[in-house]
Amino acid sequence: MTQRILIRATGSAHPGQLAGLGRAMARCGARLLDINQSVTFGIVSLEALVALDHEAEYEALLAEAGDTLGLDIQAIQVGAEEYQRWSLAAGRPRLILTLLAPRLPAGILAEVGSLTAEHGLTVELIHRLSGREPLDGEAPAHGACVECWLRGEEVDLEALRERALALGAMHGVDIAIQEDSIWRRHRRLICFDMDSTLIQAEVIDELARRHGVYDEVAAVTERAMRGELDFQQSFRERMAKLEGLDEAVLAEIAETLPLMDGLERLMGHLKRLGYRTAILSGGFTYFARHLQERLGFDEIHANELVIENGRVTGEVREPIVDADRKAALLAEIAEREGLRLEQTIAVGDGANDLKMLATAGLGIAFRAKPLVRQRARQSISTLGLDAVLYLIGYRQSDLEA
């Protein structure tokens, strides 16, 4: 009769322990069903689920494993029903829960543990993606990030995300939850909004200030936020206020645009990893082109200012890049590049980005208003733009090797 045994070995790690276990299993005729190993501060934890056909093999395996490995050995018999439950659980979809913050408070682990338990989820694995905290006590250079693998029965994902968003806001931590799939590890296109996402400014406001019409432009923006105007109407009204602006002002503003925290690091890694990058902006091509030349974006799609005799006319060329246009552009680029939508990422901060975020395989609200954070599937508010790398699943040590 086949016995299934979970062998758990712990103790000081040294080379050759895995080889020793393998030799012991081979001599006793054991079949390997599953295996996990981790080492933390020189202490190894090794677990192997094996199948044996004879009682004598069980005793021989434990004796030889103990002698060979030099570790504390514990053996747990796994019954047929328990093994069946384990097999079924392994076939269920996995969720990835990611914690991000400048520093992770200890209390968040208890909260996340309670949250996952309430939704019937088992934490299979927890590992750190960020670098180690320096000995001088300073916060990690690129923030702290821990990734948890979860598995369980069918979960109300929207309810889970809603609870996680509230929990994260309480503790100053971003909590992202996404479904694991083959596409998560094969993203290839990332599209960004520009104003307040790639740069720490709203360009139209800066232009209005320089032209002395900021209050008038702000009043139009307020009407749009109250729902009195749609994006295209408000955009045209605000543009009209800029009529007569000297073109030289555009160059001055472009040269002094403050880049978003983490943007240069993010772009450096994305280009090295082979991602196609695009700016899809309701702002202006004049400034998007400046970022493209500086940081190497593959393509830009924004609104083209009409300039005549060195002056802004207050008009833009069609088509205007609004929410629908952004979503359509993302889908068009993906199709042109031979990519599935699941392989795309979109990052933005405003309501005008929500359709683009919903279209992408991974939509991320970055430092967004509460309403946008609630409606987007993922959000980052506590770290810089390079935290997107953590949501894709990259370890800092791998990126900087």
N, C-alpha and C positions, 0 to 999 in steps of 0.2 A: 504494500500500500504506500502510495507516494506521500511523503511528509514535506511540508513547506516550513522552512525555518528562517526567521529573521535573525541574522547575526549582527550584533552591535558591538563594535570594538572602539575603545577610547584610550588615550594615553599620549605619551610624547611621540611626536612625528619624527620619522627618519626614513631615508631612502630604502626601498626594497620591501616595504610592508605590503603594498598591493601585489607585488610579485609573489610574496610568500603566501598570501591568501589564495592567489590563483593556483599555485602549486598544490596547496592543501586540498582545494576543491577538486582539482584534476585527479589526484590520487584516490580520493574517496568517491569519485563518480558523481559529484554534485553538478546540477545544472543551474546556471545563473539566471534568475528571473528579473532582478533589478539591483541597482547598486548606486550609492551616493557616498561622497566623501568630501569633507571640508577640513581646512586647517586654520586655526585662529591662535595667534601668539604661540606657535609651536605645539599646540595640542590638536591631535587628529581625532576626528569623529568619522568612523567608517561604518556604513550599514550595507549589508548584502542580504538580499532575499534569495534563498536557494531551495531547490527541490532535491530530495533524496528518496531512493526507493527502498532502503533497508534501514532498520533501527541501528544496526552496528555501524553503518556509515555515519550516522548522526553523531555518535559518541566519538568515533575516530576523527571526524572533521573538527569537532570542538577542541579535542586534545591537541591535534596538530596545529590548528590555528593559534591556540593559546601559546604553544611553545615557539612557533615560528615568528609571530608578530611582536611578541613582547608587549602586548596590550591587555587591558582588562576586557574580558569577553563576556557578553551576555547573550543568551539564546532564547528566543521567543517562538513557540510553535504557533503557526498561523493556520486556523481551521479553514475548511473548504468555503464556508459561507463568508468568512471575513476576507478570504482571498478574492472571492467573486465580487464583493463590494468594492475592494480596492481596484480590481480590473475595470469595473463599470465607472468608478470615479475618475480613473485615468483617461477615460474616453470623453469626459465632459469638457466643454469649452473652458479655457482658462482666462481669467481676468488679470490684468496687470495694474496694481495700485502703486502710484509713485508719490513719495513725500518729498517736497522741496522747500527749502527755507535757508536764510543765511546760516542759521543753526537750528537743529531739530530739538525741541524740548522733550525731555524724557516722558512727560505725561501724555504725549501724542500717541505713544505705543499702546498704552492702556485704552485710550479712546478708540484707536483704530481696531484694536483687538475686540472690543465690545461691539463696534459697528459691524465688523465682518461676521462675528458670531450671530448677531441678530438676523443677518441675512443668510444664515446657514452656510457660510463660506469657511473653508479650511485654508489656513496659510501654509502653503507647501514649501516656500523658500523665501528668505529675506536676504538681500545682499546690497552692499553699498556701491553706488555708481560714482560718487564724488571722491575726491582725494581725501587723505587723512588730515585731521586738524593739526596745525603746527604745534610744536612743543611750547612756544611762547604764549599759547592761549588765544591767539588771534583766530578769527573766523576763517574757515577754509576759503581759499582765493576765489573759487567759483561756486560758493555756496555748498550746502549739504544736501545730498540726495540719497534716499534709500528706496529700493524697488522691492515690492512684495508680489509673489505669485499666489493667486487665489483660485480655488476650485470648489464647486458645489453644485447643488441642484439649480434649476432655472431661477434666475434672479431678476427682480424688477430693477433694471439698470438705471432708469431715470430716477427712481426713488433713492437708490443707493448714491447716485451722484449728487442729488439734492442734499442729502444728509451730509455727505463728505464736504460739500462746499460750505455749509454752515459750520461744520466742525473745524475746517481749516481756517475760516475767518475768525473763529473764537481764539485760535492758538497762533495766528500769524504764520500759517503753513499752507502751501498749495498742496492739495490732494487731487491727483489726476487718476481717473479710472478708465481704462480702455480694454477692449477685447483683444486677446492675443490671437494672431493669425499669421500665416506665412507672409502676408503683405506688410505686416508691421516691420519686418526685417528687410523689406525690399522697397522702401520708399525711394522715389527717384526725382520728384519734382516738388519744389517748395516755392509758394507764391506769397508775397508780402504786401500788405498795405504800406503806405509810406508815412504820412503825417501821424505823429504820435505813436508810431510803431518802429519804423527805421530811424526816424529823427525825433528829437524831443521838442517838437514845435508843430503848429498848424500854419502852414505857409501862407494861406490866404489871410490869416489874422496878421501875420508879420507884414505882408504887403499893404494891408489896410492901415496899419499903424504908420508906416512910412508915407502913406498918401494922405494921412490926416482924416480918414473916414472909418476908423475902427469902431466907434460907437454905432454908426449906421449899419455896418456889416454885422456887428454883434446883434443888433435888433432883428435883422433878417434871420440870423441863425436861431434866435429865440423863438421866432414865429414858426420856423420849421420844427423845432423840438416840441412845440405845442400841437403839432399836427396840422397847422394852417397851410403849410406849403409842403409839396413833396421835394425830394432831393433836387431834381432838375430845375424846378421853379426857384428854389432857394439859391441854388448854385448860380443861375443866370442873374438873379437880382443882386447877389453879392458881387459877381463879376462886373456888372454895370457900374458899381460904385468905384471900380478901379480904373475907369476910363481916364486916359491922359497920364498914367503913371510912367515915369521915365524908365526905359529899358535898363539903364545902368543900375537901377536899384535891384533888379533881379540878380545881376552878377554879384553885387555886394552881399545879398542875403544868402545866395548859394554858397559862397566861400565861407560863411560863418555858421552854417547849419550845424547844430549840436547833434552828433550821432547818438543813438540809443546805447545804453550800457550793454556791453557784450556783443555788439553787432560785428565789429571787426574780427573778433575771435570766431564767432559763428560762421561768418562768410569764409574765413580762411579754411576751416575744417570742411565745410560743405563743398567747396571747390575741390579740395584735395580728395574728398570721398566720391566725387563724380556726380553730385546732384546738379540738376538744372535749376537755375534760380530766376525768378521773375518778380518785377514790381507791378502790381495791379492797383492803381491809385486813382482816387477821385481828385487828386491834386494835379500838378502840372508837369508835363514832360521836361520842361526846362530844368527842373530840380531833380527829377528822376534820372535824367541823363547825366547830371553831375555825379549822382551816387553810382550810376553804372560805370562811369569812367574811373571813379575812385576805388570801388570795391569789386568790380568785375561781374555784376549781374548779367545774365545771358540775354535777357530781353526786358523791355519796359513797355507798359501800356498805361497812359495817363491822358490828361486833357491838354490839347495844344492851344496855347495862348495865341491870339491874333495880334501881331505887332506891326504897326505901320509908322514909317518915319521916326523910328526910335521910341514910339510911345505905345503902351497897351491900349487897345481899342475898347476893352470891356467885353469882348466876345471870345468864344472858343470854337474850334472846328468840331464838327460832328464826327463820330458819335461821342456823346458825353459818357464818361465812365461812371456809371452808377452801380447800385447793388446788383441788378440783373446782369449788367455788362461784366462785372467782375466774375460772377459765377460762370457765365458763358465763356469768358476768356480762359479761365482755369480748365474747363472741360475741353476747349478747343486745343490748348497747348498739349494737354495729356494725349488727346487723340492723335495729334500731329507727331508726337514723340513715341507713339506706339505703347502708351502706358494705360493701365487701368486706373480708374478714379481712386481705388484703394491705395494706389502707390503715390498719391499726392498729399501734400501738406499745405495748409493755408494759415497765415498768422495775421491778425488784425485787431483793432481796438474798438471800432465803432459799430453802431447799428447798420451802417452802410456795408459792413463786412460780413454780416450774419449769413447771407445766402452763399457767399463764397466759403465760409467756414463749414456750412452744412453740406456743401457739394464735395469738399475734400475728404479724403480718407481719414485724415487727422486734422481737425479744425481747432485752432488754439486762439483763445481770446487773450491778448497780451495787455496787462495793466489797463483793463477795460472798466467801463462803468458797470455797476452792479447788475443792471438789466442784461447787458451783453454777456457778462460772466455766467449768469443763470441760464441763458439760452444756448450758449456755446457748449460743446461737449467737454472741452478741456480749457483750463485757464492757467496763466502764470502771472502772479502779481508781486511775488516777494524777491525774485531774482532778475538778472539781466536777460537779454534776448538769447544769449548762448545757452540758457537752460532748456531751450528747445532740443538740444542734443541729448539731454537726459530723457525726455519724453520719447525720443526715437529709440532709446535703449543703449546709448553709447556710454562706456565707462571712461572717466577722465584719464585713467592710467593708460588705456589703449589709445586714446586720441593723442596723448602727449609722448607716447613711446618713440 
